Amino acid sequence: MPLHLPDPPSEVPDKVKGKLRAFADGAKFSTKALRGAAKDQLDLSTPHQIFTLGLDDITTGSGLEAARPVGWRYLVVDGTQIIASAETTLAPDGTQEMARFTEGPFVLATDKALKVVRKLPQLAAAGFDLRLLRIPALYVMALWLHSPITDILAPLEPSPIGKEGKPILAAQFLAELAQLARATSPPP
């Protein structure tokens, strides 16, 4: 089975594409790659849901079931090259609204990690949904391959635990983050 890209809520793709087009048409991008992109070649790919875990979730040993959905992310392509990401966030009324366009290391690291995880032999055995996990307090982002059987994470560069782009089982990933959190947290 290939990596499954879940379908975002029906309004999300149109909102994101609309904002992408409006920014491109109005030359409103503040980042280099998006400013220099051929606006007629800009498109979205690889939709995946964004989840977040707090520092308390990590230090108390909560598993990935504590991760909260906070939005959707697309990779922005100029022709065939990934140059940025576009993200939505959950609005108070429960709908998704456009939040930001970003460039930088996590975008490029996502592209690299996707190339690695798409070759995993585990994909043949089970269907995995592509997700993104953020732990802001530790400056960690990871691709999250979720299935009912197991979860695999690939930390994105730069990662304070290293192993950038390398698939890790959830238990090991969370244990290493808990160790990092304890080492960086002030004593009570």
Backbone hydrogen bonds in HBPLUS format (Angstrom, degrees):
<---DONOR---> <-ACCEPTOR-->    atom                        ^
c    i                          cat <-CA-CA->   ^        H-A-AA   ^      H-
h    n   atom  resd res      DA  || num        DHA   H-A  angle D-A-AA Bond
n    s   type  num  typ     dist DA aas  dist angle  dist       angle   num
A0004-HIS N   A0128-PHE O   2.79 MM 124  5.79 161.2  1.83 171.6 171.4     1
A0130-LEU N   A0004-HIS O   2.98 MM 126  6.17 149.4  2.08 176.5 172.5     2
A0012-VAL N   A0009-PRO O   2.96 MM   3  5.66 152.1  2.04 125.7 133.6     3
A0015-LYS N   A0011-GLU O   3.15 MM   4  6.30 158.5  2.19 153.1 159.6     4
A0016-VAL N   A0012-VAL O   2.97 MM   4  6.15 169.7  1.99 167.1 169.1     5
A0017-LYS N   A0013-PRO O   2.89 MM   4  5.99 168.7  1.90 152.3 156.1     6
A0018-GLY N   A0014-ASP O   2.84 MM   4  5.81 154.5  1.91 141.2 149.2     7
A0019-LYS N   A0015-LYS O   3.02 MM   4  6.21 158.9  2.07 146.0 150.9     8
A0020-LEU N   A0016-VAL O   2.88 MM   4  6.08 157.2  1.93 151.0 158.0     9
A0021-ARG N   A0017-LYS O   2.90 MM   4  6.08 165.4  1.92 152.5 155.7    10
A0022-ALA N   A0018-GLY O   2.91 MM   4  6.09 161.5  1.94 146.7 152.5    11
A0023-PHE N   A0019-LYS O   2.92 MM   4  6.03 163.7  1.95 149.1 153.2    12
A0024-ALA N   A0020-LEU O   2.95 MM   4  6.11 159.2  2.00 146.3 152.8    13
A0025-ASP N   A0021-ARG O   2.75 MM   4  5.90 169.0  1.76 157.8 160.9    14
A0026-GLY N   A0022-ALA O   2.96 MM   4  5.99 150.4  2.05 141.8 149.8    15
A0028-LYS N   A0023-PHE O   2.91 MM   5  4.84 166.2  1.92 143.3 146.9    16
A0027-ALA N   A0024-ALA O   3.27 MM   3  5.10 162.7  2.31 100.8 105.7    17
A0035-ARG N   A0031-THR O   2.91 MM   4  5.99 157.9  1.96 157.8 165.2    18
A0036-GLY N   A0032-LYS O   2.96 MM   4  6.13 150.6  2.05 150.7 158.4    19
A0037-ALA N   A0034-LEU O   3.32 MM   3  5.08 156.6  2.38  96.5 103.3    20
A0041-GLN N   A0038-ALA O   2.75 MM   3  5.39 161.3  1.78 125.5 132.2    21
A0079-GLY N   A0041-GLN O   3.16 MM  38  5.13 171.0  2.17 128.9 126.0    22
A0043-ASP N   A0077-VAL O   2.94 MM  34  5.31 144.8  2.06 147.0 155.0    23
A0077-VAL N   A0043-ASP O   2.84 MM  34  5.31 165.7  1.86 147.5 152.4    24
A0045-SER N   A0075-LEU O   2.81 MM  30  5.19 144.4  1.93 150.2 159.6    25
A0075-LEU N   A0045-SER O   2.86 MM  30  5.19 170.9  1.87 155.8 156.0    26
A0048-HIS N   A0073-ARG O   2.94 MM  25  5.44 148.8  2.04 153.2 162.3    27
A0073-ARG N   A0048-HIS O   2.81 MM  25  5.44 154.8  1.88 156.6 165.2    28
A0132-LEU N   A0049-GLN O   2.88 MM  83  6.18 149.9  1.97 162.2 162.2    29
A0050-ILE N   A0071-GLY O   2.78 MM  21  5.12 175.3  1.79 134.2 135.7    30
A0070-VAL N   A0050-ILE O   2.86 MM  20  5.71 167.2  1.87 150.1 152.4    31
A0051-PHE N   A0132-LEU O   2.76 MM  81  6.05 157.8  1.81 164.6 172.3    32
A0134-ARG N   A0051-PHE O   2.84 MM  83  6.17 149.1  1.93 145.0 155.0    33
A0052-THR N   A0068-ARG O   2.89 MM  16  5.32 145.2  2.01 135.2 145.3    34
A0068-ARG N   A0052-THR O   2.96 MM  16  5.32 162.6  1.99 148.7 148.8    35
A0053-LEU N   A0134-ARG O   2.93 MM  81  6.37 151.0  2.01 162.4 170.3    36
A0057-ASP N   A0054-GLY O   3.07 MM   3  5.18 121.3  2.43  97.1 111.6    37
A0058-ILE N   A0054-GLY O   3.25 MM   4  6.66 149.0  2.36 146.0 153.8    38
A0058-ILE N   A0055-LEU O   3.09 MM   3  5.15 119.3  2.48  96.3 110.9    39
A0059-THR N   A0055-LEU O   2.91 MM   4  6.22 169.5  1.92 161.1 163.0    40
A0060-THR N   A0056-ASP O   2.96 MM   4  5.88 148.9  2.06 145.7 152.4    41
A0062-SER N   A0057-ASP O   2.91 MM   5  5.04 136.2  2.10 156.7 164.3    42
A0061-GLY N   A0058-ILE O   3.19 MM   3  5.33 157.0  2.25 104.0 110.9    43
A0066-ALA N   A0063-GLY O   3.05 MM   3  5.90 169.2  2.06 122.6 126.1    44
A0067-ALA N   A0064-LEU O   2.96 MM   3  5.27 159.9  2.00 111.0 117.6    45
A0090-LEU N   A0070-VAL O   3.23 MM  20  5.78 132.7  2.47 142.0 139.4    46
A0088-THR N   A0072-TRP O   2.84 MM  16  5.20 155.9  1.89 150.6 156.1    47
A0074-TYR N   A0086-ALA O   2.84 MM  12  5.20 154.4  1.91 151.3 159.7    48
A0086-ALA N   A0074-TYR O   2.93 MM  12  5.20 155.4  1.99 139.8 146.2    49
A0076-VAL N   A0084-ALA O   2.77 MM   8  4.96 175.6  1.78 131.1 132.6    50
A0083-ILE N   A0076-VAL O   2.88 MM   7  5.92 168.3  1.89 164.8 168.2    51
A0078-ASP N   A0081-GLN O   2.83 MM   3  5.32 159.8  1.87 153.9 156.2    52
A0081-GLN N   A0078-ASP O   3.27 MM   3  5.32 164.3  2.29 123.1 120.0    53
A0085-SER N   A0102-THR O   2.79 MM  17  5.26 146.5  1.90 147.3 156.1    54
A0102-THR N   A0085-SER O   2.89 MM  17  5.26 157.0  1.94 142.9 149.9    55
A0087-GLU N   A0100-ARG O   2.84 MM  13  5.39 162.0  1.87 161.3 165.5    56
A0099-ALA N   A0087-GLU O   2.75 MM  12  5.55 163.8  1.78 151.3 149.6    57
A0100-ARG N   A0087-GLU O   3.27 MM  13  5.39 157.2  2.32 134.3 138.2    58
A0089-THR N   A0097-GLU O   2.85 MM   8  5.53 150.0  1.94 151.7 161.0    59
A0097-GLU N   A0089-THR O   2.90 MM   8  5.53 162.1  1.94 156.9 162.3    60
A0091-ALA N   A0095-THR O   2.73 MM   4  5.38 176.2  1.73 170.8 170.5    61
A0094-GLY N   A0091-ALA O   2.88 MM   3  5.34 163.5  1.91 121.1 124.5    62
A0107-VAL N   A0104-GLY O   3.16 MM   3  5.66 131.7  2.40 111.0 122.8    63
A0108-LEU N   A0104-GLY O   3.34 MM   4  6.69 166.4  2.35 158.6 161.4    64
A0109-ALA N   A0105-PRO O   2.84 MM   4  5.93 155.8  1.90 148.7 156.7    65
A0110-THR N   A0106-PHE O   2.94 MM   4  5.94 140.0  2.10 131.4 140.9    66
A0111-ASP N   A0107-VAL O   3.23 MM   4  6.59 158.1  2.28 148.9 153.1    67
A0112-LYS N   A0108-LEU O   3.11 MM   4  6.46 162.9  2.14 150.2 154.1    68
A0113-ALA N   A0109-ALA O   2.86 MM   4  5.99 168.7  1.87 151.1 154.7    69
A0114-LEU N   A0110-THR O   2.86 MM   4  5.98 156.2  1.92 151.4 157.8    70
A0115-LYS N   A0111-ASP O   3.25 MM   4  6.52 153.5  2.32 145.1 151.1    71
A0116-VAL N   A0112-LYS O   3.27 MM   4  6.66 145.2  2.40 143.2 152.5    72
A0116-VAL N   A0113-ALA O   3.11 MM   3  5.09 121.7  2.47  94.2 108.8    73
A0117-VAL N   A0113-ALA O   2.87 MM   4  6.15 173.6  1.88 164.5 164.0    74
A0118-ARG N   A0114-LEU O   3.01 MM   4  5.94 152.3  2.09 146.2 152.5    75
A0119-LYS N   A0116-VAL O   3.07 MM   3  5.63 157.2  2.13 114.2 121.3    76
A0120-LEU N   A0117-VAL O   3.14 MM   3  5.22 168.3  2.15 109.4 112.9    77
A0123-LEU N   A0120-LEU O   3.21 MM   3  5.78 154.7  2.27 113.0 119.2    78
A0124-ALA N   A0121-PRO O   3.12 MM   3  5.71 148.9  2.22 113.9 121.3    79
A0125-ALA N   A0122-GLN O   3.07 MM   3  5.29 134.4  2.28 101.9 113.9    80
A0126-ALA N   A0122-GLN O   3.23 MM   4  6.49 151.0  2.32 156.1 163.0    81
A0129-ASP N   A0146-HIS O   2.74 MM  17  5.10 162.7  1.77 149.2 149.9    82
A0146-HIS N   A0129-ASP O   2.95 MM  17  5.10 164.9  1.98 148.2 150.2    83
A0131-ARG N   A0144-TRP O   2.80 MM  13  4.80 137.5  1.98 142.3 153.9    84
A0144-TRP N   A0131-ARG O   2.86 MM  13  4.80 171.1  1.87 130.4 129.8    85
A0133-LEU N   A0142-ALA O   2.83 MM   9  5.22 171.3  1.84 161.0 164.1    86
A0142-ALA N   A0133-LEU O   2.92 MM   9  5.22 149.5  2.01 147.9 155.5    87
A0135-ILE N   A0140-VAL O   2.87 MM   5  5.09 162.2  1.90 151.6 151.4    88
A0138-LEU N   A0135-ILE O   3.06 MM   3  5.75 149.6  2.15 120.9 129.0    89
A0140-VAL N   A0135-ILE O   3.23 MM   5  5.09 167.9  2.25 129.4 132.9    90
A0139-TYR N   A0136-PRO O   3.07 MM   3  4.83 159.1  2.11 102.1 108.7    91
A0156-LEU N   A0141-MET O   2.76 MM  15  5.56 167.9  1.77 154.9 150.8    92
A0143-LEU N   A0154-ALA O   2.96 MM  11  5.10 153.4  2.03 144.3 138.4    93
A0154-ALA N   A0143-LEU O   2.90 MM  11  5.10 154.4  1.96 144.3 150.8    94
A0145-LEU N   A0152-ILE O   2.72 MM   7  5.05 171.5  1.72 167.9 167.8    95
A0152-ILE N   A0145-LEU O   2.92 MM   7  5.05 161.7  1.95 145.4 151.6    96
A0147-SER N   A0150-THR O   3.05 MM   3  5.43 131.0  2.30 146.3 160.4    97
A0170-ALA N   A0151-ASP O   3.10 MM  19  5.48 148.1  2.21 148.7 142.3    98
A0153-LEU N   A0168-ILE O   2.75 MM  15  5.20 169.3  1.76 156.7 158.8    99
A0168-ILE N   A0153-LEU O   2.69 MM  15  5.20 147.4  1.79 146.7 158.0   100
A0165-GLY N   A0155-PRO O   2.61 MM  10  5.49 166.1  1.62 161.8 165.5   101
A0162-GLY N   A0159-SER O   3.10 MM   3  5.11 162.1  2.13 105.8 111.2   102
A0166-LYS N   A0163-LYS O   2.98 MM   3  5.36 164.8  2.00 132.8 135.0   103
A0173-PHE N   A0169-LEU O   3.07 MM   4  6.29 169.0  2.08 159.5 163.1   104
A0174-LEU N   A0170-ALA O   2.86 MM   4  6.00 171.9  1.87 162.1 163.3   105
A0175-ALA N   A0171-ALA O   2.98 MM   4  6.06 152.2  2.06 141.6 149.8   106
A0176-GLU N   A0172-GLN O   2.97 MM   4  6.18 160.6  2.01 153.3 157.6   107
A0177-LEU N   A0173-PHE O   3.03 MM   4  6.30 150.6  2.12 145.0 153.6   108
A0178-ALA N   A0174-LEU O   2.87 MM   4  6.06 153.8  1.94 146.4 153.5   109
A0179-GLN N   A0175-ALA O   3.03 MM   4  6.28 156.3  2.09 146.3 152.3   110
A0180-LEU N   A0176-GLU O   3.05 MM   4  6.26 158.0  2.10 142.2 148.1   111
A0181-ALA N   A0177-LEU O   2.78 MM   4  6.00 159.2  1.83 151.4 157.4   112
A0182-ARG N   A0178-ALA O   2.94 MM   4  6.16 159.2  1.98 149.4 154.2   113
A0183-ALA N   A0179-GLN O   3.05 MM   4  6.22 152.3  2.12 144.7 152.4   114
A0184-THR N   A0180-LEU O   3.00 MM   4  6.19 137.8  2.18 146.6 157.6   115
A0185-SER N   A0181-ALA O   2.91 MM   4  5.85 129.9  2.16 145.2 156.4   116
